[in-house]
Amino acid sequence: MSVSSSVQRPLLDELLDCPPGLLDTTFDQLRTLLVVYETGSALRAARALGREQSSVQKQLDTLNRNCQALCGEVLTLRQGRGKDFLFTPTGEGAAGLARQTLREWLDAVHWSRRRLGRMITVGTTEFTLPIVSRAWDLVAEELRQREVEFKVVHVRTKDLWARLESREMDLICGTIVSTPDGDDRLRDYDLVEYARGRATLLTNLDESELPGTAARTSALAGLPLVVPPAGLIADFLACWYGPGFRDRLNVVADIDDVHYGFSLLRSGFVRGCMIVTASIGRRMAERIEPGERPLRTLDLHDDLEPKAELMTGAFVRKADLGRYDPSHPLNRLWAAVREDARAHTAEPAGGP
């Protein structure tokens, strides 16, 4: 007991001796400081916050006055009419602390709301949104009556693994590349599988350049490819050609967005091939616009090891399902996902 008291007493004394200027600082003032930091001026911050400029300036003046008394330096300095505020070294540090403080508090609030069943957050790619929509419809009325806040967050396919591991979301729907050996990253997740399928090659090359209706994965090394830096296409190529596949393949265009890749092929500005899902490949090949180069699809036969295919599904952390009772919104939604999966069999819905 004496050891505990000796450790706690200095902290208690420090808390009781906090300066009034520090205790009077509010979350609202910290938010205003950050908005000014991001926008550069009180006027732009006021517009972003939906307030009068005088209200924002008053908060800044209060923060500057308190900081001057506490630290000996103000947070911001005016540089003249029409110029952005200059943040002092103390101001830069305060902005960083404010950002961290607000983020940690928001994370704690969201975590508590999720734990208590007051909020549920679902991530989905553009192509798997129908899964979430159908499952939500099965429990929507029940959870609305319980006043559960339901949030849907857009997740790009290339960010799927990072978002799964970030713990920002309770449940995620998307498509990953699956191999016979499985993926160790899935060991902590419960999975509802919706569909599996092979990739397709979408191309604007003429029959004379790329004949037939099928191509082998081993032939990709001799084709001009349009490739994103990450995501399903990159994962496929890494499976077949290793992490340094760009050094072994003829990459004619690096793209950040799959739709930009489609535009490149349709414009004819780049002549090459993209790996896509079968459903997307068909849609792109069927859509013919005046002045655009026609596209066609080729079945992609996997003759390399390991064998790889698309797997579309829903993912949730096993620990979260076990942590909550069966009536918790997450478990209710997960049960709805399972019910929806039993009722629907579809092609892979994931984007490339």
BAFIVO-133057 format. One record per residue (C-alpha): residue number from 1; residue in three letters; z negated, x, y. Coordinates in nm, 2 decimals. Example, Ala and Ser with C-alpha at 12.3 -4.5 7.8 and 13.67 -1.06 7.14 Angstrom:
BEGIN
+-----+------+--------+--------+--------+
| seq | type |      Z |      X |      Y |
+-----+------+--------+--------+--------+
|   1 |  ala |  -0.78 |   1.23 |  -0.45 |
|   2 |  ser |  -0.71 |   1.37 |  -0.11 |
+-----+------+--------+--------+--------+
//
This chain:
BEGIN
+-----+------+--------+--------+--------+
| seq | type |      Z |      X |      Y |
+-----+------+--------+--------+--------+
|   1 |  met |   0.00 |   0.00 |   0.00 |
|   2 |  ser |  -0.09 |   0.28 |   0.24 |
|   3 |  val |   0.25 |   0.45 |   0.18 |
|   4 |  ser |   0.44 |   0.13 |   0.25 |
|   5 |  ser |   0.25 |   0.07 |   0.57 |
|   6 |  ser |   0.31 |   0.43 |   0.69 |
|   7 |  val |   0.69 |   0.38 |   0.63 |
|   8 |  gln |   0.71 |   0.04 |   0.79 |
|   9 |  arg |   0.49 |   0.09 |   1.09 |
|  10 |  pro |   0.72 |   0.31 |   1.29 |
|  11 |  leu |   1.00 |   0.07 |   1.24 |
|  12 |  leu |   0.79 |  -0.22 |   1.34 |
|  13 |  asp |   0.68 |  -0.04 |   1.66 |
|  14 |  glu |   1.04 |   0.04 |   1.74 |
|  15 |  leu |   1.14 |  -0.32 |   1.70 |
|  16 |  leu |   0.85 |  -0.45 |   1.92 |
|  17 |  asp |   0.94 |  -0.19 |   2.19 |
|  18 |  cys |   1.31 |  -0.29 |   2.22 |
|  19 |  pro |   1.42 |  -0.29 |   2.59 |
|  20 |  pro |   1.47 |  -0.64 |   2.74 |
|  21 |  gly |   1.83 |  -0.55 |   2.83 |
|  22 |  leu |   1.92 |  -0.49 |   2.47 |
|  23 |  leu |   1.74 |  -0.80 |   2.35 |
|  24 |  asp |   1.92 |  -1.01 |   2.61 |
|  25 |  thr |   2.26 |  -0.91 |   2.48 |
|  26 |  thr |   2.43 |  -1.20 |   2.29 |
|  27 |  phe |   2.70 |  -1.22 |   2.03 |
|  28 |  asp |   2.91 |  -1.40 |   2.29 |
|  29 |  gln |   2.89 |  -1.11 |   2.53 |
|  30 |  leu |   2.98 |  -0.86 |   2.25 |
|  31 |  arg |   3.28 |  -1.08 |   2.16 |
|  32 |  thr |   3.39 |  -1.08 |   2.52 |
|  33 |  leu |   3.36 |  -0.70 |   2.54 |
|  34 |  leu |   3.58 |  -0.67 |   2.23 |
|  35 |  val |   3.84 |  -0.91 |   2.37 |
|  36 |  val |   3.85 |  -0.72 |   2.69 |
|  37 |  tyr |   3.88 |  -0.39 |   2.49 |
|  38 |  glu |   4.18 |  -0.54 |   2.29 |
|  39 |  thr |   4.36 |  -0.70 |   2.58 |
|  40 |  gly |   4.27 |  -0.45 |   2.85 |
|  41 |  ser |   4.17 |  -0.68 |   3.14 |
|  42 |  ala |   3.94 |  -0.96 |   3.23 |
|  43 |  leu |   4.23 |  -1.19 |   3.31 |
|  44 |  arg |   4.40 |  -1.15 |   2.98 |
|  45 |  ala |   4.07 |  -1.17 |   2.80 |
|  46 |  ala |   3.99 |  -1.50 |   2.99 |
|  47 |  arg |   4.33 |  -1.64 |   2.88 |
|  48 |  ala |   4.26 |  -1.54 |   2.52 |
|  49 |  leu |   3.91 |  -1.69 |   2.53 |
|  50 |  gly |   4.01 |  -2.00 |   2.72 |
|  51 |  arg |   3.77 |  -1.93 |   3.00 |
|  52 |  glu |   3.78 |  -1.86 |   3.37 |
|  53 |  gln |   3.83 |  -1.49 |   3.47 |
|  54 |  ser |   3.51 |  -1.51 |   3.68 |
|  55 |  ser |   3.31 |  -1.60 |   3.36 |
|  56 |  val |   3.45 |  -1.30 |   3.17 |
|  57 |  gln |   3.38 |  -1.07 |   3.47 |
|  58 |  lys |   3.03 |  -1.20 |   3.50 |
|  59 |  gln |   2.96 |  -1.11 |   3.14 |
|  60 |  leu |   3.11 |  -0.76 |   3.19 |
|  61 |  asp |   2.90 |  -0.71 |   3.50 |
|  62 |  thr |   2.58 |  -0.81 |   3.30 |
|  63 |  leu |   2.67 |  -0.57 |   3.01 |
|  64 |  asn |   2.75 |  -0.29 |   3.25 |
|  65 |  arg |   2.42 |  -0.34 |   3.44 |
|  66 |  asn |   2.21 |  -0.35 |   3.12 |
|  67 |  cys |   2.39 |  -0.05 |   2.98 |
|  68 |  gln |   2.35 |   0.15 |   3.30 |
|  69 |  ala |   1.97 |   0.09 |   3.28 |
|  70 |  leu |   1.96 |   0.16 |   2.90 |
|  71 |  cys |   2.19 |   0.46 |   2.87 |
|  72 |  gly |   2.27 |   0.58 |   3.22 |
|  73 |  glu |   2.64 |   0.49 |   3.20 |
|  74 |  val |   2.83 |   0.17 |   3.24 |
|  75 |  leu |   3.07 |   0.05 |   2.96 |
|  76 |  thr |   3.38 |  -0.02 |   3.17 |
|  77 |  leu |   3.54 |   0.11 |   3.49 |
|  78 |  arg |   3.80 |  -0.07 |   3.71 |
|  79 |  gln |   4.10 |   0.15 |   3.78 |
|  80 |  gly |   4.26 |  -0.06 |   4.05 |
|  81 |  arg |   4.45 |  -0.38 |   4.09 |
|  82 |  gly |   4.68 |  -0.46 |   3.80 |
|  83 |  lys |   4.55 |  -0.17 |   3.58 |
|  84 |  asp |   4.36 |  -0.20 |   3.26 |
|  85 |  phe |   3.99 |  -0.13 |   3.24 |
|  86 |  leu |   3.89 |   0.22 |   3.15 |
|  87 |  phe |   3.62 |   0.23 |   2.88 |
|  88 |  thr |   3.37 |   0.51 |   2.92 |
|  89 |  pro |   3.25 |   0.71 |   2.62 |
|  90 |  thr |   2.95 |   0.48 |   2.60 |
|  91 |  gly |   3.18 |   0.18 |   2.63 |
|  92 |  glu |   3.40 |   0.31 |   2.34 |
|  93 |  gly |   3.09 |   0.35 |   2.13 |
|  94 |  ala |   2.96 |   0.01 |   2.22 |
|  95 |  ala |   3.29 |  -0.15 |   2.13 |
|  96 |  gly |   3.28 |   0.01 |   1.79 |
|  97 |  leu |   2.93 |  -0.10 |   1.73 |
|  98 |  ala |   3.01 |  -0.46 |   1.85 |
|  99 |  arg |   3.31 |  -0.47 |   1.61 |
| 100 |  gln |   3.10 |  -0.36 |   1.32 |
| 101 |  thr |   2.81 |  -0.59 |   1.41 |
| 102 |  leu |   3.03 |  -0.90 |   1.44 |
| 103 |  arg |   3.22 |  -0.82 |   1.13 |
| 104 |  glu |   2.91 |  -0.77 |   0.92 |
| 105 |  trp |   2.75 |  -1.09 |   1.05 |
| 106 |  leu |   3.07 |  -1.29 |   0.99 |
| 107 |  asp |   3.10 |  -1.14 |   0.64 |
| 108 |  ala |   2.73 |  -1.23 |   0.57 |
| 109 |  val |   2.78 |  -1.58 |   0.70 |
| 110 |  his |   3.10 |  -1.63 |   0.49 |
| 111 |  trp |   2.93 |  -1.49 |   0.18 |
| 112 |  ser |   2.63 |  -1.73 |   0.22 |
| 113 |  arg |   2.86 |  -2.03 |   0.28 |
| 114 |  arg |   3.06 |  -1.93 |  -0.04 |
| 115 |  arg |   2.74 |  -1.88 |  -0.24 |
| 116 |  leu |   2.60 |  -2.21 |  -0.13 |
| 117 |  gly |   2.93 |  -2.39 |  -0.20 |
| 118 |  arg |   3.00 |  -2.47 |   0.16 |
| 119 |  met |   3.33 |  -2.27 |   0.18 |
| 120 |  ile |   3.60 |  -2.15 |  -0.06 |
| 121 |  thr |   3.88 |  -1.91 |   0.02 |
| 122 |  val |   4.20 |  -1.89 |  -0.18 |
| 123 |  gly |   4.47 |  -1.63 |  -0.14 |
| 124 |  thr |   4.83 |  -1.70 |  -0.25 |
| 125 |  thr |   5.17 |  -1.55 |  -0.21 |
| 126 |  glu |   5.45 |  -1.75 |  -0.06 |
| 127 |  phe |   5.59 |  -1.81 |  -0.41 |
| 128 |  thr |   5.27 |  -1.93 |  -0.58 |
| 129 |  leu |   5.15 |  -2.17 |  -0.31 |
| 130 |  pro |   5.25 |  -2.47 |  -0.53 |
| 131 |  ile |   4.99 |  -2.37 |  -0.79 |
| 132 |  val |   4.71 |  -2.38 |  -0.53 |
| 133 |  ser |   4.84 |  -2.70 |  -0.38 |
| 134 |  arg |   4.85 |  -2.88 |  -0.71 |
| 135 |  ala |   4.51 |  -2.76 |  -0.82 |
| 136 |  trp |   4.35 |  -2.84 |  -0.49 |
| 137 |  asp |   4.49 |  -3.20 |  -0.51 |
| 138 |  leu |   4.29 |  -3.25 |  -0.83 |
| 139 |  val |   3.95 |  -3.18 |  -0.66 |
| 140 |  ala |   4.03 |  -3.23 |  -0.29 |
| 141 |  glu |   3.86 |  -3.57 |  -0.26 |
| 142 |  glu |   3.54 |  -3.46 |  -0.44 |
| 143 |  leu |   3.51 |  -3.14 |  -0.23 |
| 144 |  arg |   3.59 |  -3.32 |   0.10 |
| 145 |  gln |   3.31 |  -3.56 |   0.03 |
| 146 |  arg |   3.08 |  -3.26 |  -0.02 |
| 147 |  glu |   3.21 |  -3.12 |   0.31 |
| 148 |  val |   3.34 |  -2.80 |   0.15 |
| 149 |  glu |   3.56 |  -2.59 |   0.39 |
| 150 |  phe |   3.88 |  -2.49 |   0.21 |
| 151 |  lys |   4.07 |  -2.19 |   0.34 |
| 152 |  val |   4.41 |  -2.07 |   0.23 |
| 153 |  val |   4.51 |  -1.71 |   0.31 |
| 154 |  his |   4.87 |  -1.57 |   0.28 |
| 155 |  val |   4.88 |  -1.27 |   0.05 |
| 156 |  arg |   5.19 |  -1.05 |   0.03 |
| 157 |  thr |   5.28 |  -0.96 |  -0.33 |
| 158 |  lys |   5.25 |  -0.59 |  -0.25 |
| 159 |  asp |   4.90 |  -0.64 |  -0.13 |
| 160 |  leu |   4.78 |  -0.84 |  -0.42 |
| 161 |  trp |   4.57 |  -0.58 |  -0.60 |
| 162 |  ala |   4.41 |  -0.47 |  -0.27 |
| 163 |  arg |   4.32 |  -0.82 |  -0.18 |
| 164 |  leu |   4.18 |  -0.89 |  -0.53 |
| 165 |  glu |   3.95 |  -0.59 |  -0.50 |
| 166 |  ser |   3.84 |  -0.66 |  -0.14 |
| 167 |  arg |   3.63 |  -0.96 |  -0.24 |
| 168 |  glu |   3.75 |  -1.14 |   0.07 |
| 169 |  met |   3.87 |  -1.43 |  -0.14 |
| 170 |  asp |   3.72 |  -1.63 |  -0.42 |
| 171 |  leu |   4.05 |  -1.69 |  -0.60 |
| 172 |  ile |   4.40 |  -1.55 |  -0.58 |
| 173 |  cys |   4.74 |  -1.67 |  -0.71 |
| 174 |  gly |   5.02 |  -1.43 |  -0.75 |
| 175 |  thr |   5.25 |  -1.23 |  -0.97 |
| 176 |  ile |   5.20 |  -0.88 |  -1.12 |
| 177 |  val |   5.39 |  -0.65 |  -1.35 |
| 178 |  ser |   5.25 |  -0.67 |  -1.70 |
| 179 |  thr |   5.29 |  -0.42 |  -1.98 |
| 180 |  pro |   5.19 |  -0.44 |  -2.35 |
| 181 |  asp |   4.90 |  -0.20 |  -2.29 |
| 182 |  gly |   4.76 |  -0.44 |  -2.02 |
| 183 |  asp |   4.60 |  -0.34 |  -1.70 |
| 184 |  asp |   4.24 |  -0.20 |  -1.68 |
| 185 |  arg |   4.21 |  -0.35 |  -1.33 |
| 186 |  leu |   4.20 |  -0.70 |  -1.49 |
| 187 |  arg |   3.89 |  -0.63 |  -1.70 |
| 188 |  asp |   3.66 |  -0.79 |  -1.44 |
| 189 |  tyr |   3.88 |  -1.10 |  -1.39 |
| 190 |  asp |   3.93 |  -1.43 |  -1.56 |
| 191 |  leu |   4.30 |  -1.51 |  -1.57 |
| 192 |  val |   4.50 |  -1.83 |  -1.60 |
| 193 |  glu |   4.85 |  -1.74 |  -1.69 |
| 194 |  tyr |   5.13 |  -1.96 |  -1.58 |
| 195 |  ala |   5.45 |  -1.79 |  -1.68 |
| 196 |  arg |   5.60 |  -1.46 |  -1.80 |
| 197 |  gly |   5.96 |  -1.35 |  -1.75 |
| 198 |  arg |   6.19 |  -1.06 |  -1.70 |
| 199 |  ala |   6.33 |  -0.93 |  -1.38 |
| 200 |  thr |   6.69 |  -0.98 |  -1.27 |
| 201 |  leu |   6.93 |  -0.76 |  -1.07 |
| 202 |  leu |   7.07 |  -0.92 |  -0.75 |
| 203 |  thr |   7.37 |  -0.73 |  -0.61 |
| 204 |  asn |   7.66 |  -0.75 |  -0.37 |
| 205 |  leu |   7.87 |  -0.50 |  -0.57 |
| 206 |  asp |   8.20 |  -0.62 |  -0.69 |
| 207 |  glu |   8.28 |  -0.66 |  -1.06 |
| 208 |  ser |   8.49 |  -0.35 |  -1.04 |
| 209 |  glu |   8.19 |  -0.15 |  -0.93 |
| 210 |  leu |   7.93 |  -0.32 |  -1.16 |
| 211 |  pro |   8.10 |  -0.52 |  -1.43 |
| 212 |  gly |   7.95 |  -0.77 |  -1.67 |
| 213 |  thr |   7.66 |  -1.01 |  -1.65 |
| 214 |  ala |   7.38 |  -0.77 |  -1.77 |
| 215 |  ala |   7.25 |  -0.42 |  -1.70 |
| 216 |  arg |   7.00 |  -0.20 |  -1.88 |
| 217 |  thr |   6.70 |  -0.06 |  -1.70 |
| 218 |  ser |   6.81 |   0.29 |  -1.81 |
| 219 |  ala |   7.13 |   0.23 |  -1.60 |
| 220 |  leu |   6.93 |   0.18 |  -1.28 |
| 221 |  ala |   6.94 |   0.56 |  -1.22 |
| 222 |  gly |   7.31 |   0.53 |  -1.15 |
| 223 |  leu |   7.30 |   0.23 |  -0.92 |
| 224 |  pro |   7.24 |   0.21 |  -0.54 |
| 225 |  leu |   6.90 |   0.04 |  -0.50 |
| 226 |  val |   6.73 |  -0.15 |  -0.22 |
| 227 |  val |   6.36 |  -0.09 |  -0.27 |
| 228 |  pro |   6.03 |  -0.18 |  -0.08 |
| 229 |  pro |   5.75 |   0.08 |  -0.06 |
| 230 |  ala |   5.52 |  -0.13 |  -0.27 |
| 231 |  gly |   5.50 |  -0.45 |  -0.47 |
| 232 |  leu |   5.67 |  -0.58 |  -0.78 |
| 233 |  ile |   5.99 |  -0.39 |  -0.74 |
| 234 |  ala |   5.81 |  -0.06 |  -0.69 |
| 235 |  asp |   5.57 |  -0.14 |  -0.98 |
| 236 |  phe |   5.86 |  -0.20 |  -1.21 |
| 237 |  leu |   6.04 |   0.12 |  -1.11 |
| 238 |  ala |   5.72 |   0.31 |  -1.15 |
| 239 |  cys |   5.67 |   0.18 |  -1.50 |
| 240 |  trp |   6.02 |   0.29 |  -1.60 |
| 241 |  tyr |   6.07 |   0.60 |  -1.39 |
| 242 |  gly |   5.72 |   0.72 |  -1.30 |
| 243 |  pro |   5.53 |   0.73 |  -0.97 |
| 244 |  gly |   5.80 |   0.96 |  -0.82 |
| 245 |  phe |   6.08 |   0.72 |  -0.90 |
| 246 |  arg |   6.24 |   0.77 |  -0.55 |
| 247 |  asp |   6.32 |   1.13 |  -0.64 |
| 248 |  arg |   6.50 |   1.02 |  -0.96 |
| 249 |  leu |   6.68 |   0.71 |  -0.82 |
| 250 |  asn |   6.95 |   0.65 |  -0.56 |
| 251 |  val |   6.75 |   0.45 |  -0.30 |
| 252 |  val |   7.00 |   0.34 |  -0.03 |
| 253 |  ala |   6.75 |   0.13 |   0.17 |
| 254 |  asp |   6.38 |   0.11 |   0.20 |
| 255 |  ile |   6.26 |  -0.23 |   0.31 |
| 256 |  asp |   5.92 |  -0.37 |   0.42 |
| 257 |  asp |   6.02 |  -0.73 |   0.36 |
| 258 |  val |   6.21 |  -0.89 |   0.07 |
| 259 |  his |   6.39 |  -1.13 |   0.30 |
| 260 |  tyr |   6.52 |  -0.83 |   0.50 |
| 261 |  gly |   6.66 |  -0.69 |   0.18 |
| 262 |  phe |   6.85 |  -1.01 |   0.11 |
| 263 |  ser |   6.99 |  -1.00 |   0.46 |
| 264 |  leu |   7.10 |  -0.64 |   0.41 |
| 265 |  leu |   7.29 |  -0.74 |   0.10 |
| 266 |  arg |   7.44 |  -1.05 |   0.24 |
| 267 |  ser |   7.56 |  -0.87 |   0.55 |
| 268 |  gly |   7.73 |  -0.61 |   0.34 |
| 269 |  phe |   7.58 |  -0.34 |   0.57 |
| 270 |  val |   7.43 |  -0.20 |   0.26 |
| 271 |  arg |   7.60 |  -0.21 |  -0.08 |
| 272 |  gly |   7.36 |  -0.21 |  -0.36 |
| 273 |  cys |   7.11 |  -0.39 |  -0.59 |
| 274 |  met |   6.76 |  -0.54 |  -0.57 |
| 275 |  ile |   6.53 |  -0.62 |  -0.86 |
| 276 |  val |   6.41 |  -0.98 |  -0.82 |
| 277 |  thr |   6.27 |  -1.27 |  -1.02 |
| 278 |  ala |   6.52 |  -1.49 |  -1.21 |
| 279 |  ser |   6.45 |  -1.80 |  -1.00 |
| 280 |  ile |   6.49 |  -1.61 |  -0.67 |
| 281 |  gly |   6.80 |  -1.44 |  -0.79 |
| 282 |  arg |   6.96 |  -1.77 |  -0.88 |
| 283 |  arg |   6.87 |  -1.92 |  -0.54 |
| 284 |  met |   7.01 |  -1.63 |  -0.35 |
| 285 |  ala |   7.33 |  -1.62 |  -0.56 |
| 286 |  glu |   7.39 |  -1.99 |  -0.52 |
| 287 |  arg |   7.34 |  -1.98 |  -0.14 |
| 288 |  ile |   7.68 |  -1.90 |   0.02 |
| 289 |  glu |   7.71 |  -1.89 |   0.40 |
| 290 |  pro |   8.04 |  -1.84 |   0.59 |
| 291 |  gly |   8.09 |  -1.48 |   0.68 |
| 292 |  glu |   7.83 |  -1.35 |   0.43 |
| 293 |  arg |   7.90 |  -1.13 |   0.14 |
| 294 |  pro |   7.85 |  -1.33 |  -0.19 |
| 295 |  leu |   7.57 |  -1.22 |  -0.42 |
| 296 |  arg |   7.55 |  -1.24 |  -0.80 |
| 297 |  thr |   7.28 |  -1.18 |  -1.06 |
| 298 |  leu |   7.28 |  -0.97 |  -1.37 |
| 299 |  asp |   7.03 |  -1.00 |  -1.65 |
| 300 |  leu |   6.81 |  -0.69 |  -1.67 |
| 301 |  his |   6.76 |  -0.57 |  -2.03 |
| 302 |  asp |   6.46 |  -0.34 |  -2.06 |
| 303 |  asp |   6.55 |  -0.05 |  -2.28 |
| 304 |  leu |   6.28 |   0.19 |  -2.14 |
| 305 |  glu |   5.92 |   0.23 |  -2.23 |
| 306 |  pro |   5.68 |   0.08 |  -2.15 |
| 307 |  lys |   5.83 |  -0.27 |  -2.17 |
| 308 |  ala |   5.75 |  -0.45 |  -1.84 |
| 309 |  glu |   5.77 |  -0.81 |  -1.74 |
| 310 |  leu |   5.65 |  -1.05 |  -1.47 |
| 311 |  met |   5.33 |  -1.24 |  -1.51 |
| 312 |  thr |   5.24 |  -1.52 |  -1.27 |
| 313 |  gly |   4.89 |  -1.65 |  -1.27 |
| 314 |  ala |   4.56 |  -1.72 |  -1.10 |
| 315 |  phe |   4.28 |  -1.46 |  -1.09 |
| 316 |  val |   3.91 |  -1.50 |  -1.03 |
| 317 |  arg |   3.62 |  -1.26 |  -1.07 |
| 318 |  lys |   3.43 |  -1.33 |  -1.39 |
| 319 |  ala |   3.10 |  -1.24 |  -1.22 |
| 320 |  asp |   3.16 |  -1.51 |  -0.96 |
| 321 |  leu |   3.22 |  -1.78 |  -1.22 |
| 322 |  gly |   2.90 |  -1.68 |  -1.41 |
| 323 |  arg |   2.70 |  -1.66 |  -1.09 |
| 324 |  tyr |   2.75 |  -2.02 |  -0.99 |
| 325 |  asp |   2.67 |  -2.34 |  -1.18 |
| 326 |  pro |   2.96 |  -2.56 |  -1.31 |
| 327 |  ser |   2.94 |  -2.79 |  -1.01 |
| 328 |  his |   3.00 |  -2.51 |  -0.76 |
| 329 |  pro |   3.33 |  -2.56 |  -0.57 |
| 330 |  leu |   3.47 |  -2.23 |  -0.72 |
| 331 |  asn |   3.41 |  -2.34 |  -1.08 |
| 332 |  arg |   3.55 |  -2.69 |  -1.00 |
| 333 |  leu |   3.86 |  -2.54 |  -0.85 |
| 334 |  trp |   3.90 |  -2.30 |  -1.14 |
| 335 |  ala |   3.88 |  -2.59 |  -1.38 |
| 336 |  ala |   4.15 |  -2.76 |  -1.18 |
| 337 |  val |   4.37 |  -2.45 |  -1.21 |
| 338 |  arg |   4.32 |  -2.45 |  -1.58 |
| 339 |  glu |   4.41 |  -2.82 |  -1.60 |
| 340 |  asp |   4.72 |  -2.77 |  -1.39 |
| 341 |  ala |   4.83 |  -2.47 |  -1.60 |
| 342 |  arg |   4.82 |  -2.69 |  -1.91 |
| 343 |  ala |   5.03 |  -2.95 |  -1.74 |
| 344 |  his |   5.29 |  -2.71 |  -1.60 |
| 345 |  thr |   5.52 |  -2.46 |  -1.76 |
| 346 |  ala |   5.74 |  -2.28 |  -1.51 |
| 347 |  glu |   5.94 |  -1.97 |  -1.45 |
| 348 |  pro |   5.78 |  -1.68 |  -1.28 |
| 349 |  ala |   5.71 |  -1.78 |  -0.92 |
| 350 |  gly |   5.63 |  -1.44 |  -0.78 |
| 351 |  gly |   5.84 |  -1.28 |  -0.52 |
| 352 |  pro |   5.99 |  -0.93 |  -0.56 |
+-----+------+--------+--------+--------+
//
